[in-house]
Amino acid sequence: MAAIGNKLYRSANIKKEEALDIDKHLTRIEDDMRKLKIDFDIYLNGATKRPPLEQRARLDSLIKRLSDNRTFTYAQRFQFNGLLARFTSYRELWRRALKAKGEEIF
């Protein structure tokens, strides 16, 4: 009977660790998105010569990797979908701004 209890306890701890790991990834995505928006604003205002495409590709791959995860809690899924919607709107905004600037990159 104690073995079953230990197994359930370990299973619960693993789920808590996975949830904390996902929370860290979501926080990182949010921070990276904020930094990327600032970098694109700096670029679009003419302070830098190159758009931050590498950071955008890194963030895009992190989002794709996390979207394959099936162990989200409802709150994490809600937060992730909000971040995804914000990133999609930023991407569209940056695409239009680059097109108006004459640099069709995306």
Secondary structure by P-SEA (a helix, b strand, c coil): caaaaaaaaaaaaaaaaaaaaaaaaaaaaaaaaaaaaaaaaaaaaccccccaaaaaaaaaaaaaaaaacccccaaaaaaaaaaaaaaaaaaaaaaaaaaaaccccc
